[in-house]
Amino acid sequence: MRTTLTLDDDVAARLDRYQHERRATFKQAVNEVLRRGLDALDAPESLPPFVVEPYHGGFAPGVDPQRLHALLDELEVDDAMAESVQP
């Protein structure tokens, strides 16, 4: 089929580089690039679905989840003490 096609400058430049790299005619380059693009549109999504696998981390031994506020208080005191010692 013969047709007239107007290409944007950036597309024409990329197609020209593609053509020269492959030592192909302009017609061969256009047909190859169009086939690749159309094949990609027809191809089904190849990525597997994302699945979240839950992980039960739990707390470190000796940490009581009912007393997390006390642990936070201790950590804040430790930080304050460390800051007051630094010059």
Phi, psi and omega in degrees: 000137180253132180209163175258134184228129177256121182255146171294154184301318182292324179291318179297320180294317179295319179294322178296315177299316179301315181298314182290322179298325183263000182051051182245165174283164179300318180299315179298317181296314180299313181297318181295315181294319178295318178300314179300315180296316180291322177297320180295325178291326182278340185290138177290158178299123187267352181280137177290155179296146180283126181239129177270124177254111183294148180230125179271102183279320182067179178261158177295152178304137180091354178262119180268114182298340180280347183237037181295329179297324178292321177297317178298318178301316180297318180295321178294321178295317179300316178297317180297320179294318180295321180291324182287337181278330183290144181288000000 
